[in-house]
Amino acid sequence: MGITDVINLIIKRHNKDTLTVKEMKQIDIKINELGAIRDSSLKLKPLMLFSGESGLGKSYAAFLIHYLYYLLSESGDRLELFFRDYNYNFESILDNAQSGSQILTIPKKEVFDWLNKDAISYIGYLIGREDFSGSVEIGIPCDYDDFIFTYREELGGLQGQEDMMYQIELSHFSYNILSSKFEKNSRPFMLLLKAELKDILFGDYKDMGYTYLLPPSRGALMEINERPSFLSGMYQEFYDFKKVLNAPMQRPETVNQDIIECCVSVNEGSLSRVEGRIMYNKHGIVMPLTAAASSIKELAPLTLFLNRYSAKSVSFLFEEPEAHLHPNRQMKLADMISCMINDGAHMQITTHSDYLIKRLNNLINLYQLKDVIDGETYNTLLQKWGIKEVFLLNPQNVGAYVMKREENGTSRIIEQNVVKDKEISFESFYSVIEDDMELTREIRKYLEL
């Protein structure tokens, strides 16, 4: 899923012989103020988990991560706002362009300062607050000071029918378009800058092409076809996602069968669209989604997506995926999440579920156990518990954070060292469990009098 346009333009990478597979770089994000959150930091990982009490900013932290994916997604043009906000005159820039010359230099600081401010504006849009304020610093590891755009002209096409090709270059990317199709606007510059930023963040400009937001109470919206008038942007985005679920496909995508099996296991059945309606099939009993359990409705948007599309290079912000699920099915959901990460998806998850976290911990520990015990014993253990190797989770791919309440009512994000501790900490659950057990002991003491 490369960045392309519909009118004979192509973004391509130069020096193909020097290409190597690159890994996602460490992206450090500092939060000075974001809702209740103060003086905290995050590191971008394929799977990001946010736990803690309600009202401390889990969703805001997840929104901030989602912003990066949304900004650089193929389906969005939000990055064009940068060029609009800084009033670049592309008519003048391109009218005076000479082949082989540098036509535009944008300071790195200008771009990154804009990103930090735009992230706050975007979160305000998601939550329906135009006056939302905050302060963040997104640390993108760019080792040069300026984004420099170069312009070239060359003939292209069949011999005797050549046409002038315009080419704009940024770093090792170029944007090519026929002169007859060329419009003097920000679009080629936006697409090149997007490709460069994706290459810096994810190691490959073709990665993470799409991102989707699954907000709370999504299940109730699945059978409402006409878009209501929402006050918050998160539900606008969700309806855009629903359009993707319903869109006709030019050719079917190859889906991961292990993920499909996980979907069936979590839902204890399958979902399909029949004559415009979403139907749930449980052991041969077919009913409309409206008649299915709440847990099926809440998982329906993700299930329907995975039935049609590959999860590779797709990011999902998934709010409380455990909603309405029995603990046994929460564990199966953890298997599905891990399988999706291993297939190349990225996910940002807010959760109140200790069952979900416990299962993810087991998948992390089983991943690490492979190098500790012999292969036969290891395979026997997996078979005994019905766990496939594709479910196992590399702790290097996990960023786990717990929101901690401060005395003044604000919160701070505590990073959990999944690699060192070999698990995701249960800190946010311990005190509640201990207090409840203490109360139980005291009640029993009085009952025994």
C-alpha positions in Angstrom: 0.0 0.0 0.0 2.3 2.8 -1.3 1.4 6.4 -1.4 0.0 7.0 -4.9 -2.4 9.4 -6.6 -5.0 8.8 -9.3 -3.6 11.1 -12.1 -0.3 9.5 -13.2 1.8 10.5 -10.3 4.2 8.2 -8.5 6.3 8.5 -5.4 9.3 6.3 -5.6 12.5 5.8 -3.7 15.8 6.4 -5.4 18.9 4.1 -5.2 16.9 0.9 -5.1 20.2 -1.1 -4.9 20.9 0.4 -1.5 17.5 -0.6 0.0 17.6 -2.6 3.2 14.9 -3.7 5.6 14.7 -1.1 8.3 13.1 -1.4 11.7 10.8 1.0 13.4 12.8 3.7 15.2 12.3 4.7 18.8 9.9 7.6 19.0 9.9 9.5 22.3 6.8 11.5 23.1 6.8 14.0 26.0 3.5 15.1 27.5 3.7 18.3 29.4 0.0 18.7 29.7 -2.8 16.7 28.1 -6.2 16.6 29.8 -5.4 15.3 33.3 -1.9 14.1 32.4 1.2 16.0 33.4 5.0 15.6 32.9 4.9 12.1 31.3 6.5 10.4 28.4 5.7 7.6 25.9 7.6 5.4 23.5 6.0 4.3 20.3 5.6 0.5 20.0 3.5 -1.7 17.7 1.2 -2.7 20.7 0.5 0.0 23.2 -1.6 -0.7 26.3 -3.0 2.0 28.6 -4.6 0.9 32.0 -5.6 2.7 35.2 -8.6 4.3 36.8 -11.2 6.1 34.7 -10.7 9.8 34.1 -6.9 9.9 34.3 -6.3 10.2 30.6 -5.9 6.7 29.0 -7.9 7.7 26.0 -6.1 11.0 25.6 -2.7 9.2 25.5 -4.1 6.7 23.0 -5.4 9.6 20.9 -2.0 11.2 20.8 -0.5 8.0 19.4 -3.3 7.6 17.0 -2.7 11.1 15.7 0.7 10.1 14.3 -0.8 7.2 12.3 -3.7 9.4 11.2 -1.5 12.2 10.0 0.6 9.8 7.9 -2.2 7.5 6.6 -2.9 7.2 2.9 -6.5 8.0 3.3 -5.9 11.4 5.1 -4.6 14.7 3.9 -4.3 16.4 7.2 -0.6 17.2 6.5 -1.7 19.6 3.9 -2.8 21.9 6.7 0.9 22.5 7.5 1.4 24.1 4.1 -1.8 26.1 4.4 -0.9 27.3 7.9 2.5 28.5 6.8 1.1 30.2 3.6 3.5 28.7 1.0 2.9 30.1 -2.4 3.3 27.2 -4.8 2.3 29.1 -7.9 5.3 31.4 -7.3 7.6 28.5 -6.2 6.9 26.4 -9.4 6.7 29.4 -11.8 10.3 30.3 -11.0 11.6 26.7 -10.8 14.6 25.7 -12.9 15.5 22.1 -13.6 18.1 20.8 -11.1 17.5 23.6 -8.6 16.4 23.5 -5.0 13.0 25.1 -5.0 11.9 24.8 -1.3 13.6 24.4 2.0 11.5 23.7 5.1 13.2 23.8 8.5 12.8 20.6 10.4 11.9 22.6 13.5 9.0 24.3 11.6 7.5 21.0 10.8 7.9 19.4 14.2 6.7 22.5 16.1 3.6 22.4 13.9 3.1 18.7 14.6 3.1 19.3 18.3 0.4 22.0 18.1 -1.7 20.1 15.5 -1.8 17.0 17.7 -3.6 19.1 20.3 -6.0 20.5 17.8 -6.7 17.0 16.5 -7.4 15.6 20.0 -9.8 18.5 20.5 -11.6 17.5 17.3 -11.9 13.9 18.5 -13.4 14.8 21.8 -15.6 17.7 20.4 -13.8 20.5 22.2 -12.5 23.3 20.0 -11.0 25.1 23.0 -9.0 22.1 24.0 -5.4 23.0 25.0 -2.3 21.1 25.9 1.4 20.8 25.3 3.3 17.8 23.8 6.7 17.2 22.2 6.9 14.5 19.6 10.5 13.5 19.2 11.0 12.3 15.7 14.6 11.1 15.2 15.5 13.1 12.1 19.3 13.5 11.6 19.2 16.6 9.4 18.0 20.2 9.8 16.0 20.9 6.7 13.6 19.2 4.3 15.0 20.2 0.9 12.8 19.9 -2.3 14.5 19.7 -5.7 12.8 20.2 -9.1 13.7 18.5 -12.4 12.2 18.3 -15.9 12.7 15.4 -18.3 10.9 13.9 -21.4 9.0 10.7 -21.0 6.7 8.4 -22.9 6.8 6.5 -26.2 9.3 7.6 -28.8 7.8 10.3 -31.0 5.0 10.9 -28.4 7.1 12.2 -25.6 5.6 14.5 -23.0 7.3 16.6 -20.4 7.6 15.0 -17.0 8.0 17.1 -13.9 9.8 15.6 -11.0 10.0 16.9 -7.4 12.5 15.2 -5.1 12.8 15.1 -1.3 15.7 13.1 0.2 15.5 9.7 -1.6 11.9 10.1 -2.8 10.6 11.6 -6.0 7.2 12.6 -7.3 6.7 12.3 -11.0 3.8 13.6 -13.0 3.0 14.5 -16.7 3.1 18.3 -17.3 -0.5 18.1 -18.7 -1.7 16.8 -15.3 0.4 19.1 -13.2 -1.3 21.5 -10.8 0.7 24.0 -8.9 -0.4 23.3 -5.4 0.9 21.7 -2.1 -0.1 18.1 -3.0 3.3 16.8 -4.3 5.1 18.4 -1.4 2.7 17.0 1.1 2.9 13.5 -0.3 6.7 13.6 -0.4 6.9 14.9 3.2 4.5 12.2 4.3 6.6 9.5 2.7 9.7 10.9 4.3 8.2 11.0 7.8 6.8 7.5 7.4 10.2 6.3 6.4 11.7 7.9 9.4 9.1 6.6 11.9 8.4 3.1 10.6 11.5 2.3 8.5 9.5 1.9 5.3 7.3 4.6 3.7 4.9 1.8 2.5 4.2 0.7 6.1 1.2 1.7 8.2 -0.9 2.9 5.3 -4.3 3.1 7.2 -5.5 3.7 10.6 -9.0 3.3 12.2 -10.5 4.3 15.5 -12.9 2.0 17.4 -14.5 4.3 20.0 -16.6 3.3 23.1 -20.2 2.2 22.5 -19.4 1.4 18.8 -21.7 -1.6 18.8 -24.9 0.4 19.1 -23.9 2.3 15.8 -23.2 -0.7 13.7 -26.8 -1.0 12.3 -27.4 2.7 11.9 -26.6 3.4 8.2 -27.3 7.1 8.0 -24.5 9.2 9.7 -25.9 11.0 12.8 -24.8 14.5 13.6 -21.9 13.9 16.0 -20.3 16.5 18.3 -17.1 14.6 18.5 -14.8 13.6 15.7 -14.0 10.1 17.0 -17.5 9.0 15.9 -17.1 10.8 12.5 -13.9 8.7 12.1 -15.8 5.6 13.1 -18.4 6.2 10.4 -15.6 6.6 7.9 -14.4 3.2 9.0 -17.9 1.8 8.5 -17.7 3.0 4.8 -14.6 0.9 4.4 -16.4 -2.1 5.7 -19.2 -1.6 3.2 -17.1 -0.6 0.2 -16.9 -2.8 -2.9 -13.5 -4.5 -3.5 -11.8 -4.6 -6.9 -10.1 -7.8 -5.8 -10.2 -9.8 -2.6 -7.3 -9.4 -0.2 -5.5 -12.4 1.3 -6.5 -12.6 4.9 -4.7 -14.3 7.8 -6.5 -17.6 8.5 -5.1 -17.7 12.1 -6.7 -14.3 12.8 -10.0 -15.5 11.2 -10.0 -18.5 13.5 -9.4 -16.2 16.5 -12.4 -14.0 15.4 -14.6 -17.1 15.3 -13.3 -18.2 18.7 -13.8 -14.9 20.4 -17.3 -14.4 18.9 -18.2 -18.1 19.3 -19.5 -17.8 15.7 -19.1 -15.8 12.5 -20.3 -12.5 11.1 -21.3 -11.8 7.5 -23.2 -9.3 5.5 -26.4 -10.6 3.8 -28.5 -8.3 1.6 -27.2 -5.3 3.4 -27.6 -6.6 6.9 -25.0 -7.9 9.3 -25.8 -11.5 10.3 -24.4 -13.5 13.2 -24.1 -17.3 12.8 -23.7 -19.3 16.0 -23.5 -23.0 15.4 -25.9 -22.8 12.5 -28.4 -20.5 14.2 -28.4 -17.2 12.2 -29.7 -13.9 13.6 -29.3 -10.2 12.7 -26.5 -8.4 14.6 -29.2 -6.4 16.5 -30.3 -9.6 18.1 -26.8 -10.8 19.1 -25.1 -10.2 22.5 -23.5 -6.8 23.2 -20.1 -8.4 23.1 -20.6 -9.5 19.5 -21.8 -5.9 18.6 -18.8 -4.3 20.2 -16.4 -6.6 18.3 -18.3 -6.5 15.0 -16.5 -3.6 13.3 -13.1 -5.2 13.8 -14.4 -8.7 13.0 -15.9 -7.5 9.7 -12.7 -5.7 8.8 -10.5 -8.8 9.4 -12.9 -11.0 7.4 -12.2 -8.8 4.3 -8.8 -7.1 4.7 -5.3 -7.9 5.8 -4.3 -6.5 9.2 -0.7 -5.9 7.9 0.3 -2.2 7.9 -2.9 -1.1 9.5 -3.2 0.7 12.9 -6.2 0.4 15.2 -7.1 2.5 18.2 -9.3 0.1 20.2 -11.1 1.4 23.2 -11.8 -1.2 25.9 -11.9 -4.2 23.6 -13.0 -6.4 26.5 -16.4 -4.7 26.8 -19.1 -7.2 27.7 -16.8 -10.2 27.1 -16.7 -13.2 29.5 -13.2 -13.7 31.0 -12.7 -16.8 28.9 -13.3 -14.8 25.7 -11.2 -12.0 26.9 -8.3 -14.4 26.9 -9.1 -15.4 23.4 -9.3 -11.8 22.4 -5.7 -11.4 23.7 -4.7 -14.2 21.4 -6.2 -12.4 18.5 -4.6 -9.1 19.4 -1.2 -10.8 19.6 -1.7 -12.6 16.3 -2.6 -9.3 14.6 0.6 -7.7 15.9 2.6 -10.6 14.6 0.9 -10.1 11.3 2.1 -6.5 11.0 -0.7 -4.5 12.6 -0.2 -1.8 15.2 -2.7 -1.3 18.0 -3.4 1.3 20.8 -5.6 -0.2 23.5 -7.2 1.2 26.6 -8.3 -1.4 29.1 -9.7 -2.2 32.5 -9.3 -5.9 32.1 -6.8 -7.9 34.3 -7.9 -11.0 32.3 -6.7 -9.4 29.1 -3.4 -8.4 30.6 -2.8 -11.8 32.3 -3.2 -13.5 29.0 -0.9 -11.1 27.2 1.6 -11.8 30.0 1.4 -15.5 29.4 1.9 -15.0 25.7 5.0 -12.9 26.5 6.4 -15.4 28.8 5.8 -18.3 26.4 7.6 -16.3 23.8 10.7 -16.0 26.1 10.4 -19.6 27.3 11.2 -20.9 23.8 14.9 -20.3 24.3 14.9 -21.8 27.8 13.4 -25.3 27.4 13.9 -28.0 24.8 11.7 -27.9 21.7 9.7 -31.1 22.4 8.7 -29.9 25.9 7.9 -26.5 24.6 5.6 -27.8 21.8 3.9 -30.2 24.3 3.2 -27.2 26.6 1.7 -25.2 23.7 -0.5 -28.1 22.6 -1.7 -28.8 26.1 -3.1 -25.3 26.4 -4.2 -24.9 22.8 -1.9 -22.0 22.1 -0.5 -21.5 18.6 3.0 -20.2 18.2 1.6 -17.3 16.1 -0.1 -16.0 19.3 3.2 -15.6 21.2 4.1 -12.0 21.8 7.6 -10.4 21.6 7.9 -8.1 24.6 10.0 -5.7 22.4 6.8 -5.0 20.6 4.9 -3.9 23.7 4.6 -0.6 25.3 2.6 -0.8 28.6 1.6 2.3 30.6 -0.5 2.7 33.8 -2.1 6.0 34.7 -1.5 7.1 38.3 -3.5 9.6 40.1 -1.6 12.5 41.9 -2.8 14.2 45.1 -3.7 17.4 43.2 -6.1 15.5 40.9 -3.8 15.3 37.9 -2.3 12.1 36.6 1.1 10.8 35.6 1.9 8.0 33.1 4.1 5.3 34.5 6.0 3.2 32.0 6.1 -0.5 32.7 9.3 -2.2 31.7 7.9 -5.3 29.9 11.3 -6.6 28.8 13.0 -6.3 32.2 10.0 -7.5 34.3 9.0 -10.1 31.7 5.3 -9.1 32.1 2.9 -6.2 32.1 2.5 -5.1 35.7 -0.9 -5.3 37.5 -0.2 -2.3 39.6 -3.5 -0.6 38.8 -5.4 -3.6 39.9 -3.4 -4.7 43.0 -4.7 -2.1 45.5 -8.3 -2.7 44.5 -8.0 -6.5 44.9 -6.2 -6.2 48.2 -8.7 -3.7 49.7 -11.6 -5.9 48.6 -10.0 -9.0 50.1 -9.3 -7.1 53.4 -13.0 -6.1 53.5 -14.1 -9.7 52.9 -11.9 -10.9 55.7 -13.3 -8.3 58.1 -16.9 -9.2 57.1 -16.3 -12.9 57.7 -14.8 -12.1 61.1 -18.0 -10.5 62.2 -20.2 -13.2 60.6 -18.3 -15.8 62.7 -19.1 -14.0 66.0 
